[in-house]
Amino acid sequence: MSAGSVLAALDPDRYDAVPIGITESGRWVLPPADTKLAIDGGRLPAVPASAEARHPTQLLDGVDVVLPLLHGPFGEDGTIQGLLELAGIPYVGSGVFASAAAMDKHHMKQLLVAAGLPVPDYVVVRRDRPVPVDVRKLALPVFVKPARGGSSIGITRVDDWGELDDAIAEATRHDPKVLVEAGVSGREVECGVLAGGDGRPQASVPAEILVGNGHDFYDFEAKYLSDTSFAIPPDLPAGTVEEIRRLAVGAFEALDCEGLARVDFFVVDAAPGDGSDPSGPSRLLVNEINTMPGFTPTSMFPQMWAAAGVDYPTLVDRLLQDALRRGTGLR
């Protein structure tokens, strides 16, 4: 869906777009010209498995810049970024290290803490090793999640310690390293970060997630299949909003991100504001940073930047031009 949206937004007088698909089995293909990358009859778009497979180097030959609209393992974890670096092809978004570090919630939090940024309390659990005793020092409820997952897949809310083992078993189905995080009673707010023309990161207008009824947390269904909505800008004091924007840029820089990212926060003990109150919340916590957020026009990242005055076609163009300016390799 993100790819279809980008293709529709590109100026054909400036860009000759080449859609490259990767099937569920990992085959790289050049989709037929009539492939519909949009929701059709309620069905999500898919790369046709029948398309002719080609070697990645063949498909990338002659390409000037890549927008890797891929989420999760192999697309957002530094893997494909490394391939593009070796091929000498500029690409949108963070490099190998930042992509890998942001994908691993354990190392991401270590880097954020080292930079002085606040994060929720957590304990790391590894498959086939005893559960650390420190886990039970966390206040219930806790959330058990794969360290290198996404879209809330494999995450379980634990309200009783008797549920912990089953939750860890579910998370380790997806990743041998698991985080047990203390639950935070707060409002969920996101902020987009975009590299400016001089390479310096800039923060968008933040947005608050208003989870739909019937969901204990922002799980897969709440993200993609429910009536979850967003408040842009959030109903927070002006001082709180500015602190969110400042910390979002701080998180972007702590991981050496490039191009774009979405930083997710918990806002604790914050009263609604009228936009003029300079007071802030008692606490802001950085939940995580996403180096390739959803990218349809209705996704959070483009919506936040639209509220900041950057429309969708302009956003796509800025990202591509930034990637071309940076090139590849150490820079």
C-alpha contacts under 8 A as a table, 3 or more apart, distances in Angstrom:
res1	aa1	res2	aa2	distance
1	M	4	G	5.15
1	M	5	S	6.21
1	M	37	L	5.80
1	M	38	A	5.49
1	M	39	I	7.34
1	M	44	L	7.65
1	M	45	P	6.67
1	M	296	T	6.38
2	S	5	S	5.13
2	S	6	V	6.28
2	S	69	L	6.76
2	S	294	G	6.71
2	S	295	F	4.81
2	S	296	T	4.60
3	A	6	V	5.16
3	A	7	L	6.17
3	A	19	P	7.89
3	A	37	L	6.97
3	A	69	L	6.41
3	A	295	F	7.88
3	A	296	T	7.91
4	G	7	L	5.17
4	G	8	A	6.27
4	G	36	K	7.72
4	G	37	L	4.63
4	G	38	A	6.09
5	S	8	A	5.24
5	S	9	A	6.32
5	S	38	A	7.95
5	S	295	F	7.64
5	S	296	T	5.58
5	S	297	P	6.92
6	V	9	A	5.03
6	V	10	L	6.22
6	V	295	F	7.92
6	V	296	T	7.58
6	V	313	P	7.88
6	V	316	V	7.01
7	L	10	L	5.52
7	L	17	A	6.94
9	A	312	Y	7.25
9	A	313	P	5.12
9	A	316	V	7.63
10	L	14	R	7.87
10	L	15	Y	6.60
10	L	17	A	7.86
10	L	313	P	6.51
10	L	316	V	7.45
10	L	317	D	7.52
11	D	14	R	5.47
11	D	15	Y	6.02
12	P	15	Y	5.18
12	P	16	D	6.24
12	P	17	A	7.91
13	D	16	D	7.88
19	P	30	L	6.78
19	P	31	P	7.05
20	I	28	W	7.12
20	I	29	V	6.07
20	I	30	L	5.19
20	I	31	P	6.73
20	I	59	L	7.23
21	G	28	W	5.81
21	G	29	V	5.14
21	G	30	L	6.04
21	G	31	P	6.26
21	G	47	V	5.80
22	I	25	S	7.92
22	I	26	G	5.75
22	I	27	R	5.46
22	I	28	W	4.58
22	I	29	V	6.12
22	I	47	V	6.75
23	T	26	G	5.21
23	T	27	R	5.28
23	T	28	W	6.66
23	T	29	V	7.55
23	T	46	A	8.00
23	T	47	V	5.80
23	T	48	P	7.22
23	T	49	A	6.06
24	E	27	R	7.50
27	R	53	A	5.95
27	R	54	R	7.65
28	W	53	A	5.51
28	W	54	R	5.80
28	W	55	H	6.61
28	W	56	P	6.26
29	V	51	A	5.97
29	V	52	E	5.77
29	V	53	A	4.62
29	V	54	R	5.71
29	V	59	L	7.82
30	L	51	A	6.75
30	L	52	E	6.89
30	L	53	A	7.37
30	L	54	R	7.65
30	L	59	L	7.36
31	P	35	T	6.35
31	P	47	V	6.69
31	P	48	P	6.77
31	P	51	A	5.92
32	P	35	T	5.52
32	P	51	A	7.01
35	T	47	V	7.78
35	T	48	P	7.84
36	K	40	D	7.88
36	K	45	P	6.67
37	L	45	P	5.17
37	L	46	A	7.24
38	A	44	L	6.89
38	A	45	P	5.54
39	I	42	G	5.88
39	I	43	R	5.52
39	I	44	L	4.98
39	I	45	P	5.86
40	D	43	R	5.37
40	D	44	L	6.89
40	D	45	P	7.39
48	P	51	A	5.61
54	R	58	Q	6.54
54	R	59	L	6.75
55	H	58	Q	5.35
55	H	59	L	6.63
56	P	59	L	5.15
56	P	60	L	6.09
57	T	60	L	5.12
57	T	61	D	5.95
57	T	87	A	7.89
58	Q	61	D	5.30
60	L	63	V	5.37
63	V	66	V	7.31
63	V	89	I	7.31
64	D	89	I	6.43
64	D	90	P	6.88
64	D	324	L	7.89
65	V	89	I	6.01
65	V	90	P	4.90
65	V	91	Y	5.29
65	V	92	V	7.64
65	V	320	L	7.13
65	V	323	A	7.13
65	V	324	L	6.58
66	V	89	I	7.23
66	V	90	P	6.41
66	V	91	Y	4.49
66	V	92	V	6.36
67	L	91	Y	5.74
67	L	92	V	5.10
67	L	93	G	7.94
67	L	320	L	7.33
68	P	75	G	7.11
68	P	91	Y	7.11
68	P	92	V	6.78
69	L	75	G	7.68
69	L	292	M	7.08
69	L	295	F	7.80
70	L	75	G	4.62
70	L	76	E	6.28
70	L	292	M	7.42
71	H	74	F	7.98
71	H	75	G	5.35
71	H	76	E	5.34
71	H	150	G	7.90
71	H	292	M	6.74
71	H	293	P	7.85
72	G	75	G	5.72
72	G	76	E	5.19
72	G	77	D	6.73
72	G	103	M	7.63
72	G	148	R	7.93
72	G	149	G	6.48
72	G	150	G	5.99
73	P	76	E	6.01
73	P	77	D	5.64
73	P	79	T	7.91
73	P	148	R	7.68
73	P	149	G	7.55
74	F	77	D	5.86
74	F	78	G	7.15
74	F	79	T	5.10
74	F	80	I	6.01
75	G	78	G	7.15
75	G	79	T	6.50
75	G	80	I	5.67
75	G	81	Q	7.82
76	E	79	T	7.26
76	E	80	I	7.50
76	E	81	Q	7.98
76	E	99	S	5.96
76	E	100	A	7.40
76	E	103	M	6.94
76	E	291	T	7.08
76	E	292	M	6.60
77	D	80	I	7.73
77	D	96	V	7.46
77	D	99	S	4.91
77	D	100	A	4.29
77	D	101	A	7.62
77	D	102	A	7.57
77	D	103	M	5.42
78	G	81	Q	4.90
78	G	82	G	6.00
78	G	95	G	6.70
78	G	96	V	4.15
78	G	97	F	6.51
78	G	98	A	7.50
78	G	99	S	4.78
78	G	100	A	4.84
79	T	82	G	5.28
79	T	83	L	6.63
79	T	96	V	7.05
79	T	100	A	7.89
80	I	83	L	4.94
80	I	84	L	6.26
81	Q	84	L	5.16
81	Q	85	E	6.15
81	Q	91	Y	7.73
81	Q	95	G	6.10
81	Q	96	V	5.46
81	Q	99	S	7.98
82	G	85	E	4.98
82	G	86	L	6.20
82	G	95	G	7.79
82	G	96	V	5.75
83	L	86	L	5.23
83	L	87	A	6.19
84	L	87	A	4.90
84	L	88	G	6.03
84	L	89	I	5.32
84	L	90	P	7.09
84	L	91	Y	7.27
85	E	88	G	5.01
85	E	89	I	6.23
85	E	90	P	7.42
85	E	328	T	5.83
85	E	329	G	6.22
86	L	89	I	7.89
88	G	328	T	5.99
88	G	329	G	7.61
89	I	327	G	7.29
89	I	328	T	6.50
90	P	323	A	5.77
90	P	324	L	5.92
90	P	326	R	7.39
90	P	327	G	4.78
90	P	328	T	5.29
91	Y	320	L	7.64
91	Y	323	A	5.40
91	Y	324	L	7.45
91	Y	327	G	7.65
91	Y	328	T	7.83
92	V	259	G	6.11
92	V	319	L	6.10
92	V	320	L	6.17
92	V	322	D	7.48
92	V	323	A	5.06
93	G	257	C	7.53
93	G	258	E	5.33
93	G	259	G	4.36
93	G	260	L	5.65
93	G	261	A	7.84
93	G	291	T	6.79
93	G	292	M	7.03
93	G	319	L	7.83
93	G	323	A	7.41
94	S	97	F	7.97
94	S	98	A	5.82
94	S	99	S	5.70
94	S	256	D	7.79
94	S	257	C	4.94
94	S	258	E	4.32
94	S	259	G	6.12
94	S	260	L	7.30
94	S	291	T	6.50
95	G	98	A	5.65
95	G	99	S	5.91
95	G	257	C	7.14
95	G	258	E	6.94
96	V	99	S	5.34
96	V	100	A	6.12
97	F	100	A	5.22
97	F	101	A	5.98
98	A	101	A	5.10
98	A	102	A	5.91
98	A	255	L	5.44
98	A	256	D	5.78
98	A	257	C	5.42
99	S	102	A	5.34
99	S	103	M	6.15
99	S	257	C	7.59
99	S	291	T	6.40
100	A	103	M	5.18
100	A	104	D	6.44
101	A	104	D	5.33
101	A	105	K	7.53
101	A	107	H	5.77
101	A	108	M	5.35
101	A	255	L	7.15
102	A	105	K	6.43
102	A	107	H	7.44
102	A	108	M	5.11
102	A	255	L	7.23
102	A	288	E	7.75
102	A	289	I	6.16
102	A	290	N	6.65
102	A	291	T	6.93
103	M	108	M	7.40
103	M	147	A	7.81
103	M	148	R	5.40
103	M	149	G	7.31
103	M	290	N	7.58
104	D	107	H	5.62
104	D	108	M	5.98
104	D	147	A	5.44
104	D	148	R	4.68
104	D	149	G	7.94
105	K	108	M	4.91
105	K	109	K	6.05
105	K	147	A	5.13
105	K	148	R	6.34
105	K	179	L	7.76
105	K	288	E	7.17
106	H	109	K	5.42
106	H	110	Q	6.44
106	H	124	V	7.23
106	H	147	A	6.27
106	H	179	L	7.17
107	H	110	Q	4.93
107	H	111	L	6.27
108	M	111	L	5.32
108	M	112	L	6.26
108	M	255	L	7.43
108	M	288	E	7.51
108	M	289	I	7.95
109	K	112	L	4.97
109	K	113	V	6.02
109	K	119	V	6.83
109	K	288	E	7.69
110	Q	113	V	5.23
110	Q	114	A	6.13
111	L	114	A	5.02
111	L	115	A	6.29
111	L	254	A	6.40
111	L	255	L	6.66
112	L	115	A	5.14
112	L	116	G	6.51
112	L	117	L	5.25
112	L	118	P	7.35
112	L	119	V	7.52
112	L	251	A	6.34
112	L	254	A	6.15
112	L	255	L	7.57
113	V	116	G	5.00
113	V	117	L	5.14
113	V	118	P	6.33
113	V	119	V	7.00
114	A	117	L	7.41
115	A	250	G	7.96
115	A	254	A	6.03
117	L	247	L	7.35
117	L	250	G	7.73
117	L	251	A	7.38
117	L	285	L	7.80
117	L	286	V	7.17
118	P	284	L	7.03
118	P	285	L	5.08
118	P	286	V	6.01
119	V	285	L	4.87
119	V	286	V	5.01
119	V	287	N	6.18
120	P	181	E	6.88
120	P	182	A	6.46
120	P	183	G	7.96
120	P	184	V	7.33
120	P	285	L	6.27
120	P	286	V	7.39
120	P	287	N	6.90
121	D	138	L	7.34
121	D	181	E	5.96
121	D	182	A	5.52
122	Y	135	V	7.86
122	Y	138	L	7.56
122	Y	179	L	6.55
122	Y	180	V	5.50
122	Y	181	E	4.19
122	Y	182	A	5.98
123	V	132	P	7.70
123	V	134	D	7.03
123	V	135	V	5.97
123	V	179	L	5.84
123	V	180	V	5.26
123	V	181	E	6.52
124	V	132	P	7.94
124	V	177	K	7.13
124	V	178	V	5.83
124	V	179	L	4.75
124	V	180	V	6.34
125	V	129	R	7.53
125	V	130	P	7.91
125	V	131	V	5.94
125	V	132	P	6.93
125	V	177	K	6.05
125	V	178	V	5.05
125	V	179	L	6.07
125	V	180	V	7.22
126	R	129	R	5.66
126	R	130	P	7.85
126	R	131	V	7.65
126	R	176	P	5.81
126	R	177	K	4.65
126	R	178	V	6.05
127	R	172	T	6.45
127	R	176	P	4.94
127	R	177	K	6.33
127	R	178	V	7.85
131	V	135	V	7.43
132	P	135	V	5.89
133	V	136	R	6.17
133	V	137	K	7.71
134	D	137	K	5.27
134	D	138	L	7.34
135	V	138	L	5.73
135	V	180	V	7.12
136	R	139	A	7.49
136	R	161	W	7.83
138	L	142	V	7.27
138	L	181	E	7.67
138	L	182	A	5.58
139	A	142	V	6.92
139	A	182	A	5.96
139	A	183	G	7.23
140	L	158	V	7.24
140	L	159	D	5.83
140	L	160	D	7.26
140	L	182	A	6.76
140	L	183	G	6.61
141	P	157	R	6.76
141	P	158	V	5.45
141	P	159	D	4.57
141	P	160	D	7.36
141	P	182	A	6.67
141	P	183	G	5.29
142	V	157	R	6.01
142	V	158	V	5.28
142	V	159	D	6.82
142	V	180	V	6.41
142	V	181	E	5.40
142	V	182	A	4.60
142	V	183	G	4.80
143	F	155	I	6.77
143	F	156	T	5.71
143	F	157	R	4.63
143	F	158	V	6.03
143	F	179	L	7.93
143	F	180	V	5.65
143	F	181	E	5.15
143	F	182	A	6.51
143	F	183	G	6.26
144	V	155	I	5.53
144	V	156	T	5.31
144	V	157	R	6.52
144	V	158	V	7.36
144	V	167	A	6.20
144	V	168	I	6.41
144	V	171	A	6.80
144	V	178	V	6.94
144	V	179	L	5.76
144	V	180	V	4.53
144	V	181	E	6.42
145	K	149	G	7.71
145	K	152	S	7.78
145	K	154	G	6.02
145	K	155	I	4.40
145	K	156	T	6.69
145	K	168	I	7.77
145	K	171	A	5.48
145	K	178	V	5.71
145	K	179	L	5.41
145	K	180	V	6.59
146	P	149	G	5.35
146	P	154	G	6.41
146	P	155	I	6.97
146	P	171	A	5.04
146	P	172	T	6.58
146	P	174	H	6.27
146	P	175	D	5.35
146	P	176	P	7.69
146	P	177	K	6.34
146	P	178	V	4.61
146	P	179	L	6.30
147	A	175	D	6.68
147	A	177	K	5.59
147	A	178	V	4.93
147	A	179	L	5.73
148	R	175	D	6.63
148	R	177	K	7.81
149	G	152	S	7.36
149	G	153	I	6.76
149	G	154	G	7.79
149	G	174	H	7.29
149	G	175	D	7.46
150	G	153	I	6.04
151	S	219	D	7.40
151	S	220	F	5.77
151	S	223	K	7.63
152	S	155	I	5.58
152	S	218	Y	7.58
152	S	219	D	5.21
152	S	220	F	5.31
153	I	219	D	7.65
153	I	220	F	6.46
154	G	170	E	6.02
154	G	171	A	4.91
154	G	173	R	7.68
154	G	174	H	6.68
155	I	167	A	7.69
155	I	170	E	7.80
155	I	171	A	6.38
155	I	219	D	7.68
156	T	167	A	5.71
156	T	170	E	7.95
156	T	171	A	7.86
157	R	167	A	7.86
158	V	161	W	6.99
158	V	163	E	6.00
158	V	164	L	6.32
158	V	167	A	7.29
159	D	163	E	7.41
160	D	163	E	5.64
160	D	164	L	7.33
161	W	164	L	5.24
162	G	165	D	7.17
163	E	166	D	5.74
163	E	167	A	6.34
164	L	167	A	5.08
164	L	168	I	6.16
165	D	168	I	5.15
165	D	169	A	6.14
166	D	169	A	5.01
166	D	170	E	6.23
167	A	170	E	5.14
167	A	171	A	6.29
168	I	171	A	5.08
168	I	172	T	6.08
168	I	178	V	7.16
169	A	172	T	5.23
169	A	173	R	6.50
170	E	173	R	5.37
170	E	174	H	7.52
171	A	174	H	5.66
171	A	175	D	6.48
171	A	178	V	6.43
172	T	175	D	4.74
172	T	176	P	4.95
172	T	177	K	6.74
172	T	178	V	6.59
173	R	176	P	7.44
175	D	178	V	6.74
184	V	266	F	7.24
184	V	268	V	7.79
185	S	268	V	6.65
186	G	266	F	5.56
186	G	267	V	5.22
186	G	268	V	4.47
186	G	269	D	6.76
187	R	208	E	7.31
187	R	209	I	7.70
187	R	266	F	5.48
187	R	267	V	5.00
187	R	268	V	6.56
188	E	208	E	5.81
188	E	209	I	5.60
188	E	210	L	7.94
188	E	264	D	7.23
188	E	265	F	5.76
188	E	266	F	4.85
188	E	267	V	6.38
189	V	206	P	6.72
189	V	207	A	5.52
189	V	208	E	4.23
189	V	209	I	6.03
189	V	234	P	7.68
189	V	264	D	6.00
189	V	265	F	5.13
189	V	266	F	6.26
189	V	267	V	6.96
190	E	206	P	5.57
190	E	207	A	5.34
190	E	208	E	6.32
190	E	209	I	7.66
190	E	262	R	6.75
190	E	263	V	5.67
190	E	264	D	4.42
190	E	265	F	5.91
191	C	203	A	6.78
191	C	204	S	6.04
191	C	205	V	6.60
191	C	206	P	4.42
191	C	207	A	6.49
191	C	244	I	7.31
191	C	245	R	6.68
191	C	248	A	6.47
191	C	262	R	5.70
191	C	263	V	5.31
191	C	264	D	6.53
191	C	301	F	7.68
191	C	304	M	7.30
192	G	203	A	5.74
192	G	204	S	5.08
192	G	205	V	7.42
192	G	206	P	7.03
192	G	248	A	7.53
192	G	260	L	7.46
192	G	261	A	5.99
192	G	262	R	4.46
192	G	263	V	6.30
192	G	301	F	5.69
192	G	304	M	6.62
192	G	305	W	7.15
193	V	201	P	6.22
193	V	202	Q	5.48
193	V	203	A	4.55
193	V	204	S	6.14
193	V	248	A	6.86
193	V	249	V	6.53
193	V	252	F	7.29
193	V	260	L	5.53
193	V	261	A	5.26
193	V	262	R	6.07
193	V	263	V	7.54
194	L	201	P	5.41
194	L	202	Q	5.31
194	L	203	A	6.53
194	L	204	S	7.76
194	L	259	G	5.84
194	L	260	L	4.57
194	L	261	A	6.79
195	A	198	D	7.66
195	A	199	G	5.11
195	A	200	R	5.45
195	A	201	P	4.26
195	A	202	Q	6.09
195	A	258	E	6.66
195	A	259	G	5.09
195	A	260	L	6.34
195	A	322	D	7.51
196	G	199	G	4.95
196	G	200	R	5.20
196	G	201	P	5.64
196	G	202	Q	6.21
197	G	200	R	7.35
197	G	322	D	7.29
199	G	322	D	7.84
201	P	249	V	6.24
201	P	252	F	7.62
201	P	253	E	7.98
202	Q	249	V	6.70
203	A	245	R	5.41
203	A	246	R	7.53
203	A	248	A	6.80
203	A	249	V	6.33
204	S	245	R	7.17
204	S	304	M	5.96
204	S	305	W	5.51
204	S	307	A	7.89
204	S	308	A	5.90
205	V	232	I	7.18
205	V	233	P	6.21
205	V	245	R	7.80
205	V	304	M	5.43
205	V	305	W	6.67
205	V	307	A	6.32
205	V	308	A	5.67
206	P	232	I	6.51
206	P	233	P	5.77
206	P	234	P	6.64
206	P	241	V	7.09
206	P	244	I	7.59
206	P	245	R	7.31
206	P	304	M	6.29
207	A	230	F	6.33
207	A	231	A	5.44
207	A	232	I	4.57
207	A	233	P	5.28
207	A	234	P	5.28
207	A	300	M	7.74
207	A	304	M	6.64
208	E	230	F	5.48
208	E	231	A	5.07
208	E	232	I	6.70
208	E	233	P	7.32
208	E	234	P	5.18
209	I	228	T	7.31
209	I	229	S	6.28
209	I	230	F	4.81
209	I	231	A	6.73
210	L	228	T	5.75
210	L	229	S	5.14
210	L	230	F	5.49
210	L	231	A	7.25
211	V	215	H	7.04
211	V	217	F	7.38
211	V	218	Y	6.40
211	V	222	A	6.52
211	V	227	D	7.53
211	V	228	T	4.61
211	V	229	S	6.59
212	G	215	H	6.47
212	G	222	A	6.58
212	G	226	S	6.41
212	G	227	D	5.09
212	G	228	T	4.35
212	G	229	S	7.20
213	N	227	D	7.75
215	H	218	Y	7.01
215	H	219	D	7.49
215	H	222	A	6.66
217	F	222	A	7.74
218	Y	221	E	7.91
218	Y	222	A	5.45
218	Y	223	K	6.32
219	D	222	A	5.21
219	D	223	K	6.16
220	F	223	K	5.14
220	F	224	Y	6.21
220	F	225	L	7.64
221	E	224	Y	5.39
221	E	225	L	4.79
221	E	226	S	6.03
222	A	225	L	5.92
222	A	226	S	5.04
222	A	227	D	7.29
222	A	228	T	6.02
223	K	226	S	6.89
223	K	228	T	6.86
231	A	234	P	5.11
231	A	235	D	7.49
232	I	304	M	6.89
232	I	307	A	7.23
233	P	307	A	7.90
235	D	272	P	5.23
235	D	273	G	5.60
235	D	274	D	6.95
235	D	275	G	7.50
236	L	240	T	6.36
236	L	241	V	6.52
236	L	270	A	7.20
236	L	271	A	6.70
236	L	272	P	4.71
236	L	273	G	4.38
236	L	274	D	7.02
236	L	275	G	6.71
237	P	240	T	5.28
237	P	241	V	6.46
237	P	271	A	7.47
237	P	272	P	6.39
237	P	273	G	4.05
237	P	274	D	6.30
237	P	275	G	5.31
237	P	276	S	6.47
237	P	277	D	4.96
237	P	278	P	6.07
237	P	279	S	6.18
237	P	280	G	6.36
238	A	241	V	5.13
238	A	242	E	6.30
238	A	273	G	7.16
238	A	274	D	7.75
238	A	275	G	4.79
238	A	276	S	5.45
238	A	277	D	5.53
238	A	278	P	5.22
238	A	279	S	7.20
238	A	280	G	7.69
239	G	242	E	5.23
239	G	243	E	6.23
239	G	277	D	6.74
239	G	278	P	4.20
239	G	279	S	5.20
239	G	280	G	5.14
240	T	243	E	5.11
240	T	244	I	6.24
240	T	278	P	7.37
240	T	279	S	6.69
240	T	280	G	4.32
240	T	281	P	6.21
241	V	244	I	5.13
241	V	245	R	6.37
242	E	245	R	5.07
242	E	246	R	6.16
243	E	246	R	4.96
243	E	247	L	6.09
243	E	280	G	7.79
244	I	247	L	5.22
244	I	248	A	6.03
244	I	265	F	7.79
244	I	284	L	7.56
245	R	248	A	5.07
245	R	249	V	6.44
246	R	249	V	5.39
246	R	250	G	6.26
247	L	250	G	4.72
247	L	251	A	6.06
247	L	286	V	7.96
248	A	251	A	5.19
248	A	252	F	6.27
248	A	262	R	8.00
248	A	263	V	5.68
249	V	252	F	5.02
249	V	253	E	6.24
250	G	253	E	5.20
250	G	254	A	6.00
251	A	254	A	4.96
251	A	255	L	6.53
251	A	263	V	7.42
251	A	289	I	7.39
252	F	255	L	5.75
252	F	256	D	6.32
252	F	257	C	5.29
252	F	258	E	7.82
252	F	261	A	7.09
252	F	263	V	7.90
252	F	289	I	7.71
253	E	256	D	4.83
253	E	257	C	6.09
254	A	257	C	7.78
257	C	260	L	7.40
257	C	261	A	7.46
257	C	291	T	7.43
258	E	261	A	7.86
259	G	319	L	6.27
259	G	322	D	6.77
259	G	323	A	7.15
260	L	291	T	6.38
260	L	292	M	7.19
260	L	319	L	7.69
261	A	289	I	6.68
261	A	290	N	5.46
261	A	291	T	4.42
261	A	292	M	6.22
261	A	293	P	6.69
262	R	289	I	5.75
262	R	290	N	5.11
262	R	291	T	6.58
262	R	292	M	7.71
262	R	293	P	6.24
262	R	301	F	6.61
263	V	286	V	7.34
263	V	287	N	7.66
263	V	288	E	6.01
263	V	289	I	4.41
263	V	290	N	6.31
264	D	286	V	6.11
264	D	287	N	5.34
264	D	288	E	5.38
264	D	289	I	6.18
265	F	284	L	6.81
265	F	285	L	5.53
265	F	286	V	4.60
265	F	287	N	5.08
265	F	288	E	7.29
266	F	284	L	5.92
266	F	285	L	5.12
266	F	286	V	6.52
266	F	287	N	6.54
267	V	270	A	6.31
267	V	281	P	6.92
267	V	283	R	6.38
267	V	284	L	4.92
267	V	285	L	6.62
268	V	281	P	6.39
268	V	282	S	6.41
268	V	283	R	5.24
268	V	284	L	6.17
268	V	285	L	7.86
269	D	281	P	5.78
269	D	282	S	5.82
269	D	283	R	7.00
270	A	280	G	7.03
270	A	281	P	4.47
270	A	282	S	6.84
271	A	281	P	7.35
273	G	276	S	7.20
273	G	277	D	6.19
274	D	277	D	6.53
281	P	284	L	6.90
290	N	293	P	5.80
293	P	301	F	6.59
294	G	299	S	5.56
294	G	300	M	7.14
294	G	301	F	6.90
295	F	298	T	7.82
295	F	299	S	5.63
295	F	300	M	7.90
295	F	301	F	6.79
295	F	302	P	6.52
296	T	299	S	5.08
296	T	302	P	7.26
297	P	302	P	5.84
297	P	303	Q	6.72
297	P	312	Y	6.45
298	T	302	P	7.03
298	T	303	Q	6.24
299	S	302	P	5.94
299	S	303	Q	6.22
300	M	303	Q	5.09
300	M	304	M	6.04
301	F	304	M	5.34
301	F	305	W	6.46
302	P	305	W	5.14
302	P	306	A	6.00
302	P	311	D	7.57
302	P	312	Y	6.24
302	P	315	L	7.49
303	Q	306	A	4.96
303	Q	307	A	6.28
304	M	307	A	5.17
304	M	308	A	6.50
305	W	308	A	4.78
305	W	309	G	6.37
305	W	310	V	5.28
305	W	311	D	6.95
305	W	315	L	7.80
306	A	309	G	5.04
306	A	310	V	4.74
306	A	311	D	4.80
306	A	312	Y	6.90
307	A	310	V	7.27
310	V	314	T	6.18
310	V	315	L	6.08
311	D	314	T	5.42
311	D	315	L	6.08
312	Y	315	L	5.02
312	Y	316	V	6.33
313	P	316	V	5.24
313	P	317	D	6.22
314	T	317	D	5.07
314	T	318	R	6.06
315	L	318	R	5.14
315	L	319	L	6.33
316	V	319	L	5.28
316	V	320	L	6.35
317	D	320	L	5.21
317	D	321	Q	6.08
318	R	321	Q	5.20
318	R	322	D	6.00
319	L	322	D	5.10
319	L	323	A	6.24
320	L	323	A	5.13
320	L	324	L	6.28
321	Q	324	L	5.08
321	Q	325	R	6.09
322	D	325	R	5.05
322	D	326	R	6.22
323	A	326	R	5.21
323	A	327	G	6.10
324	L	327	G	5.28
326	R	331	R	7.07
327	G	331	R	7.93
328	T	331	R	7.30
